[in-house]
Amino acid sequence: MPASRTGRPPVQRASRRPAGPRPPRNNPVRVLHLRVRRAWDRPLTAYYLILGGSLLITVLGLVMVYSASQITALQMALPGSFFFRKQFLAASIGAGLLLVASRMPVKLHRALAYPILAGAVFLMALVQVPGIGVAVNGNQNWISLGGSFQIQPSEFGKLALVLWGADLIARKQDKKLLAQWKHMLVPLVPVAFLLLGLIMLGGDMGTAIILTAILFGLLWLAGAPTRLFVGVLSIAATIGVILIKTSPNRMARLSCIGATEPQGGPVDCWQAVHGIYALASGGIFGSGLGASVEKWGQLPEAHTDFIFAVTGEELGLAGTLSVLALFAALGYAGIRVAGRTEDPFVRYAAGGVTTWIVAQAVINIGAVLGLLPIAGVPLPLFSYGGSALLPTMFAIGLLIAFARDEPAARAALAMRQPRFGRKRAGGPLPDRGPRRWNTMRRRASAARSSGER
């Protein structure tokens, strides 16, 4: 072995193993996943989802109402933009209600619960007075306001049940009374049955189903025992079966589930079948905005209950999936708001509103797809109808107010508000560089007391 210049034997170096394939340090999929997860966990995620999702649904709904209602308006010897102008007016008023509701404190929302409930009950009873109530499509649930303007009080009954029920359960929880089944049911269930009875006097089964879903949503959020929950559900299901069996119209709607051809005789599935035809002819990207064929007199209620079918025909699968994604985002944001608060009223009210909107969307879309019977309920924020749009937008304002009221969200919004016109002693503050999101999150987590993670 040759000696080195220093006289020391050379050091034997271990042979290097062939380097195997190393995973890339910057995996684009992993980086994208981390970025999406960080954005999803931000305090303002629910706020932006509710605000942006509801705005997009409303704007797209206005566009589709204008497209789907033109032929119907012309057939009634009205201007083509007649229904669109009424819907735009209702959306403008609803935007004002949304803004007011989003800026109202929680205490004021709770204070409005009883007046809204009393007003809704009074108007729903007024519908049954001869000469005041108006029947539309066989259901007497409307009050004429003069001219072409009508109001459906049962739509405001949904908002009344959410606010009043949330306030009632929150007060009982503060007094630790929810452990007793009597306090769990009374007076929530009797008042809900009163609203359901007033609705069913007019024959509106669809709105009664939505109100029942809100009731069960509140009971589930309140932690009702399984036996109690199943008992109330059994009673409601029994009443529903009786109401369906005693009505030939409801039995006919039930028999049209999955129909693909119009049937002759007493059962006519014309509307359900042509809704399927509209969806089937849309393809991936649709026939183009305004190019629907079914709205030319073939599809009844194209701009109200079956506007989702016209959307599928004109915007295709891409358009319908976009609508479904917006409603899914809205539902997720509502659940997130309800799950991250320690205020009982906020939890119950947010859960009730989310149950209302998601259940109504599922029933409407399921009927258009032929998976559920046609219940005659509009698609929230999307279908034509000012009576349904106004309380729904007020309810969206509630969710926005609750999302803004989270401690971490308040801290994030406060840091983003510019401060103008303040004079600082000693000149401007030194530049500390851009504030990082992690710093804001640490400050918000230190200031909050709601246990948000």
Phi and psi in degrees as a GROMACS rama.xvg file:
@    title "Ramachandran Plot"
@    xaxis  label "Phi"
@    yaxis  label "Psi"
@TYPE xy
-66.9794  139.526  PRO-2
-81.8465  156.187  ALA-3
-85.5002  173.749  SER-4
-64.517  -27.3074  ARG-5
-85.7966  -3.60176  THR-6
87.5024  -3.86741  GLY-7
-93.2742  147.489  ARG-8
-66.3739  144.448  PRO-9
-64.1793  144.492  PRO-10
-79.0678  129.214  VAL-11
-80.1865  117.299  GLN-12
-92.5324  137.644  ARG-13
-68.9038  137.826  ALA-14
-67.9097  135.25  SER-15
-76.0004  137.08  ARG-16
-78.5235  148.083  ARG-17
-62.3471  125.632  PRO-18
-65.7625  126.072  ALA-19
-80.599  175.134  GLY-20
-68.8305  117.551  PRO-21
-90.2805  142.901  ARG-22
-67.0294  137.786  PRO-23
-60.284  138.734  PRO-24
-65.711  -39.228  ARG-25
-106.05  74.7913  ASN-26
-70.5029  118.485  ASN-27
-62.0674  -34.6774  PRO-28
-67.1179  -42.187  VAL-29
-68.7836  -39.8247  ARG-30
-62.6422  -43.4011  VAL-31
-63.5435  -40.0101  LEU-32
-63.0621  -42.5344  HIS-33
-65.8013  -39.8511  LEU-34
-66.291  -42.4367  ARG-35
-65.2036  -39.2767  VAL-36
-66.4148  -40.3656  ARG-37
-64.8059  -43.9073  ARG-38
-65.0556  -35.524  ALA-39
-68.9171  -29.854  TRP-40
-89.1964  -0.194857  ASP-41
-68.8958  151.157  ARG-42
-63.4449  -27.2923  PRO-43
-93.9351  7.98158  LEU-44
-61.6847  -47.7135  THR-45
-63.2876  -38.7086  ALA-46
-61.5949  -46.8808  TYR-47
-70.4288  -35.3708  TYR-48
-64.5505  -43.3867  LEU-49
-67.2148  -48.4216  ILE-50
-65.0853  -50.5281  LEU-51
-69.4099  -42.0016  GLY-52
-64.2642  -45.874  GLY-53
-65.7621  -37.0611  SER-54
-65.2395  -43.86  LEU-55
-66.2381  -40.9576  LEU-56
-63.0688  -42.7337  ILE-57
-66.0802  -44.2894  THR-58
-65.3768  -45.5551  VAL-59
-63.8789  -35.3433  LEU-60
-64.2201  -39.5859  GLY-61
-61.9366  -41.7808  LEU-62
-63.1125  -44.1016  VAL-63
-73.2155  -31.7037  MET-64
-63.2728  -41.7156  VAL-65
-64.0024  -40.3436  TYR-66
-72.0249  -41.6532  SER-67
-80.8988  -20.2408  ALA-68
-100.467  -4.24612  SER-69
-61.4662  -48.5785  GLN-70
-66.4957  -41.2936  ILE-71
-61.1944  -41.2218  THR-72
-65.6593  -41.647  ALA-73
-67.0133  -35.3308  LEU-74
-66.5878  -25.3012  GLN-75
-93.4767  14.7233  MET-76
59.4084  39.1276  ALA-77
-117.97  160.815  LEU-78
-60.2322  149.96  PRO-79
-61.9279  -27.7303  GLY-80
-96.6619  17.4512  SER-81
-61.2918  -54.3709  PHE-82
-68.4314  -33.4514  PHE-83
-65.1111  -41.159  PHE-84
-65.1598  -39.0649  ARG-85
-66.4098  -40.8357  LYS-86
-67.9277  -36.9996  GLN-87
-66.2314  -38.2049  PHE-88
-63.4945  -44.5555  LEU-89
-63.7962  -38.7249  ALA-90
-66.3797  -35.9  ALA-91
-66.1661  -44.6417  SER-92
-65.089  -40.5157  ILE-93
-63.5224  -35.245  GLY-94
-63.331  -38.0246  ALA-95
-64.7254  -42.2471  GLY-96
-64.0713  -39.1997  LEU-97
-62.1931  -43.626  LEU-98
-64.7878  -42.1351  LEU-99
-64.8504  -44.9756  VAL-100
-64.9223  -35.5562  ALA-101
-71.6054  -19.9565  SER-102
-100.593  -6.73821  ARG-103
-78.3692  140.88  MET-104
-71.1325  162.341  PRO-105
-63.0729  -36.0547  VAL-106
-61.9907  -37.4625  LYS-107
-69.9912  -36.2417  LEU-108
-60.8005  -42.1038  HIS-109
-67.8863  -34.6046  ARG-110
-68.6405  -27.1708  ALA-111
-83.2326  -6.0687  LEU-112
-62.1664  -49.4577  ALA-113
-70.3187  -42.9638  TYR-114
-61.0235  -39.24  PRO-115
-66.5004  -40.3547  ILE-116
-64.1122  -45.2422  LEU-117
-63.6921  -40.8653  ALA-118
-65.2012  -40.133  GLY-119
-65.8183  -43.7831  ALA-120
-63.1215  -41.2922  VAL-121
-63.4036  -45.2268  PHE-122
-68.472  -37.3454  LEU-123
-68.4568  -31.7477  MET-124
-74.6649  -31.3416  ALA-125
-67.6139  -24.8296  LEU-126
-61.1895  -33.4185  VAL-127
-82.9887  -1.62495  GLN-128
-78.4107  125.501  VAL-129
-60.6348  137.313  PRO-130
91.0883  -15.7601  GLY-131
-109.03  -47.5135  ILE-132
-73.1104  145.381  GLY-133
-121.966  134.715  VAL-134
-93.3791  131.87  ALA-135
-129.599  120.893  VAL-136
55.8284  37.9346  ASN-137
86.0813  -6.5955  GLY-138
-110.033  124.373  ASN-139
-95.3875  84.1583  GLN-140
-134.058  24.4966  ASN-141
-126.308  154  TRP-142
-125.59  126.492  ILE-143
-78.1058  132.387  SER-144
-103.409  7.55699  LEU-145
102.153  135.259  GLY-146
70.5913  -134.097  GLY-147
-97.0059  8.62386  SER-148
-96.332  129.236  PHE-149
-135.077  159.266  GLN-150
-131.227  140.476  ILE-151
-110.38  99.8345  GLN-152
-62.5906  -25.4592  PRO-153
-63.6686  -25.7137  SER-154
-65.6809  -35.7713  GLU-155
-76.3295  -18.8493  PHE-156
-64.6293  -30.4058  GLY-157
-63.6548  -48.0487  LYS-158
-63.2275  -39.1377  LEU-159
-63.6686  -42.6879  ALA-160
-65.9151  -37.969  LEU-161
-64.2339  -51.5002  VAL-162
-67.4595  -48.8623  LEU-163
-66.6178  -43.131  TRP-164
-63.8288  -40.6935  GLY-165
-64.8659  -42.3252  ALA-166
-65.6177  -40.7736  ASP-167
-63.8422  -48.9095  LEU-168
-67.3685  -35.7765  ILE-169
-64.7295  -41.0563  ALA-170
-67.4421  -38.6503  ARG-171
-67.4385  -34.0645  LYS-172
-68.5063  -39.2525  GLN-173
-61.477  -33.3556  ASP-174
-90.5329  3.95971  LYS-175
57.2389  47.9183  LYS-176
-106.943  -5.7064  LEU-177
-73.3355  -11.0409  LEU-178
-71.3733  -17.673  ALA-179
-96.4833  129.89  GLN-180
-66.2038  -28.852  TRP-181
-63.8755  -42.4038  LYS-182
-72.6349  -25.3227  HIS-183
-68.6327  -36.8883  MET-184
-96.8318  -33.2772  LEU-185
-107.801  130.428  VAL-186
-98.8806  19.3912  PRO-187
-62.4243  -52.864  LEU-188
-66.328  -44.4844  VAL-189
-59.6304  -40.6705  PRO-190
-67.4031  -39.5164  VAL-191
-63.2008  -40.3885  ALA-192
-66.8063  -31.8199  PHE-193
-62.6929  -45.2159  LEU-194
-63.8142  -41.92  LEU-195
-63.4299  -38.5361  LEU-196
-65.303  -40.6158  GLY-197
-65.6795  -34.8348  LEU-198
-70.8585  -43.4078  ILE-199
-72.1042  -18.4629  MET-200
-62.0507  -30.475  LEU-201
-89.1227  -6.9212  GLY-202
86.4159  16.0703  GLY-203
-92.0875  89.7205  ASP-204
-70.8471  -33.9627  MET-205
-63.7367  -47.5611  GLY-206
-64.5646  -34.7743  THR-207
-63.271  -35.9583  ALA-208
-65.5649  -41.4965  ILE-209
-64.7954  -41.921  ILE-210
-63.8841  -38.4467  LEU-211
-64.3828  -39.5036  THR-212
-62.8921  -39.6457  ALA-213
-63.512  -42.2926  ILE-214
-59.8021  -47.1798  LEU-215
-69.3486  -32.1658  PHE-216
-62.7247  -42.9151  GLY-217
-65.3291  -42.0144  LEU-218
-64.6225  -38.7246  LEU-219
-67.1607  -41.6114  TRP-220
-66.982  -31.7137  LEU-221
-75.46  -5.62023  ALA-222
81.1414  37.0036  GLY-223
-62.7361  138.791  ALA-224
-60.5499  155.713  PRO-225
-61.3446  -42.0417  THR-226
-64.0169  -40.8832  ARG-227
-66.6271  -42.2407  LEU-228
-62.8442  -45.3148  PHE-229
-66.7396  -36.0217  VAL-230
-64.0331  -47.4128  GLY-231
-64.9751  -39.0441  VAL-232
-63.9148  -37.8149  LEU-233
-66.1396  -40.8449  SER-234
-63.7604  -45.1644  ILE-235
-64.3335  -39.9686  ALA-236
-66.2754  -38.7807  ALA-237
-63.112  -44.9639  THR-238
-62.6889  -39.5631  ILE-239
-64.1681  -41.83  GLY-240
-63.3128  -41.003  VAL-241
-63.3856  -43.2833  ILE-242
-65.0619  -34.5215  LEU-243
-74.1513  -42.3098  ILE-244
-65.3589  -32.1444  LYS-245
-87.3072  3.44842  THR-246
-123.818  113.826  SER-247
-61.1328  -33.5204  PRO-248
-64.4437  -43.4586  ASN-249
-70.0157  -35.8061  ARG-250
-65.1932  -36.0442  MET-251
-66.3251  -40.1756  ALA-252
-64.7865  -36.3929  ARG-253
-66.8194  -34.3399  LEU-254
-77.0895  -9.34333  SER-255
-90.7349  4.58644  CYS-256
-66.8216  124.941  ILE-257
77.0808  9.28376  GLY-258
-70.515  140.112  ALA-259
-120.247  -4.50653  THR-260
-137.249  139.367  GLU-261
-61.7718  136.967  PRO-262
-103.362  146.113  GLN-263
-89.4474  173.498  GLY-264
86.7876  -155.086  GLY-265
-69.6722  -25.2597  PRO-266
-98.2138  115.807  VAL-267
-120.762  115.783  ASP-268
-103.298  36.1724  CYS-269
-59.4739  -49.3899  TRP-270
-64.4053  -45.3933  GLN-271
-64.2187  -41.7555  ALA-272
-68.1815  -42.6963  VAL-273
-72.813  -22.7022  HIS-274
-65.6424  -40.0431  GLY-275
-65.8605  -40.4053  ILE-276
-59.4857  -41.6254  TYR-277
-64.1022  -43.9564  ALA-278
-66.517  -38.7453  LEU-279
-69.2437  -31.3212  ALA-280
-85.0711  -2.78162  SER-281
-78.5008  -32.1606  GLY-282
70.8056  -152.416  GLY-283
-78.0118  -48.7359  ILE-284
-114.246  5.7283  PHE-285
82.04  172.964  GLY-286
-87.4079  -3.70601  SER-287
111.332  146.82  GLY-288
-63.3175  124.105  LEU-289
89.1234  -2.47002  GLY-290
-100.237  20.2376  ALA-291
-67.8987  142.581  SER-292
-96.9087  -37.0649  VAL-293
-65.8606  -26.0511  GLU-294
-72.8575  -7.64333  LYS-295
-82.5483  50.8771  TRP-296
91.4999  -8.98759  GLY-297
-82.9607  -36.7254  GLN-298
-104.44  109.64  LEU-299
-67.6528  149.525  PRO-300
53.6727  47.7903  GLU-301
-68.7352  -26.9803  ALA-302
-100.31  -0.383363  HIS-303
-117.42  -93.8173  THR-304
-70.0873  -28.364  ASP-305
-113.47  32.3303  PHE-306
-70.7323  -23.9863  ILE-307
-65.6759  -32.7474  PHE-308
-67.5476  -41.7673  ALA-309
-65.4273  -36.3937  VAL-310
-61.5937  -42.2819  THR-311
-66.3524  -33.4444  GLY-312
-73.6292  -38.122  GLU-313
-90.4044  -33.9277  GLU-314
-108.759  -6.25061  LEU-315
73.5965  -166.621  GLY-316
-62.3391  -35.7337  LEU-317
-60.7981  -41.8327  ALA-318
-68.1492  -42.9638  GLY-319
-68.0446  -39.2113  THR-320
-65.8973  -33.2295  LEU-321
-64.5609  -42.0313  SER-322
-63.7336  -43.3007  VAL-323
-62.2689  -40.0771  LEU-324
-65.0745  -38.3366  ALA-325
-65.4122  -42.2512  LEU-326
-67.7375  -36.0405  PHE-327
-64.6952  -41.9852  ALA-328
-63.8553  -39.8803  ALA-329
-64.8231  -41.8488  LEU-330
-66.0074  -40.4163  GLY-331
-63.2024  -43.1207  TYR-332
-63.0704  -40.207  ALA-333
-63.8692  -41.4103  GLY-334
-64.7185  -38.1248  ILE-335
-64.5662  -42.6325  ARG-336
-62.6699  -43.0885  VAL-337
-67.538  -30.6976  ALA-338
-85.5315  -17.4873  GLY-339
-105.714  11.7872  ARG-340
-111.295  153.865  THR-341
-106.115  -1.71205  GLU-342
-82.1463  117.541  ASP-343
-59.9989  -40.5058  PRO-344
-62.8497  -43.1978  PHE-345
-62.4364  -41.0985  VAL-346
-61.9751  -47.6158  ARG-347
-71.802  -40.2033  TYR-348
-67.6983  -43.8549  ALA-349
-64.137  -41.2307  ALA-350
-65.5344  -38.0898  GLY-351
-66.2046  -43.1545  GLY-352
-64.1339  -43.0926  VAL-353
-63.3626  -42.0775  THR-354
-61.1252  -43.5235  THR-355
-58.54  -53.4354  TRP-356
-69.0591  -44.6319  ILE-357
-68.2785  -43.2806  VAL-358
-63.4547  -41.2849  ALA-359
-67.7892  -38.4631  GLN-360
-65.6226  -40.5303  ALA-361
-65.8558  -41.8756  VAL-362
-66.4949  -42.0589  ILE-363
-66.233  -50.1562  ASN-364
-67.9465  -37.2839  ILE-365
-63.0337  -35.8071  GLY-366
-68.0942  -39.8365  ALA-367
-66.2877  -36.8054  VAL-368
-77.7335  -6.00597  LEU-369
80.7651  14.9326  GLY-370
-94.1746  -20.2625  LEU-371
-132.865  157.722  LEU-372
-66.8524  153.073  PRO-373
-71.9243  114.155  ILE-374
-98.8653  -11.7377  ALA-375
75.9192  28.2398  GLY-376
-105.65  142.106  VAL-377
-78.0489  162.253  PRO-378
-79.9365  121.36  LEU-379
-57.1843  135  PRO-380
66.2497  -1.50373  LEU-381
-118.591  -46.7474  PHE-382
-75.2433  163.724  SER-383
-72.2963  139.219  TYR-384
144.397  107.713  GLY-385
-70.3983  -33.2836  GLY-386
-63.6251  -32.5338  SER-387
-83.8757  -30.8476  ALA-388
-73.1613  -40.4952  LEU-389
-63.8124  -53.967  LEU-390
-65.2897  -30.5742  PRO-391
-67.3263  -41.2357  THR-392
-69.5141  -33.1088  MET-393
-64.4942  -39.6224  PHE-394
-65.5627  -36.7988  ALA-395
-63.5236  -38.3008  ILE-396
-60.3123  -36.4214  GLY-397
-59.1827  -48.127  LEU-398
-61.8419  -39.604  LEU-399
-63.9718  -42.4529  ILE-400
-62.1219  -40.9798  ALA-401
-68.2673  -38.6915  PHE-402
-66.5333  -36.065  ALA-403
-72.1122  -24.0186  ARG-404
-82.7093  -8.28033  ASP-405
-61.8992  138.738  GLU-406
-55.6512  -44.9808  PRO-407
-66.0968  -38.0767  ALA-408
-67.4246  -38.9036  ALA-409
-62.1368  -41.2865  ARG-410
-65.0578  -40.711  ALA-411
-66.3109  -41.7983  ALA-412
-67.5571  -36.5392  LEU-413
-66.2161  -35.9538  ALA-414
-73.071  -21.8082  MET-415
-90.6371  -9.61327  ARG-416
-78.2523  126.126  GLN-417
-70.6363  146.411  PRO-418
-114.121  105.952  ARG-419
-110.64  154.223  PHE-420
78.2281  9.26753  GLY-421
-96.8923  128.781  ARG-422
-92.7951  127.291  LYS-423
-107.354  132.487  ARG-424
-71.1582  138.351  ALA-425
85.187  14.7825  GLY-426
85.1886  -175.575  GLY-427
-68.0321  153.029  PRO-428
-70.3536  147.771  LEU-429
-65.6399  151.564  PRO-430
-73.24  119.477  ASP-431
-101.117  6.13525  ARG-432
85.0537  171.721  GLY-433
-67.2344  141.446  PRO-434
-76.7754  132.996  ARG-435
-90.3131  154.385  ARG-436
-65.6857  -36.2049  TRP-437
-62.9362  -37.5756  ASN-438
-62.9412  -43.8247  THR-439
-62.6275  -38.4263  MET-440
-66.9861  -38.3962  ARG-441
-65.7672  -41.0341  ARG-442
-66.3157  -40.561  ARG-443
-66.7826  -39.9115  ALA-444
-69.624  -28.7554  SER-445
-74.3484  -27.596  ALA-446
-89.6111  -23.6806  ALA-447
-82.66  155.71  ARG-448
-126.434  12.1652  SER-449
-89.7003  -3.11769  SER-450
76.1671  21.2409  GLY-451
-71.0914  141.624  GLU-452
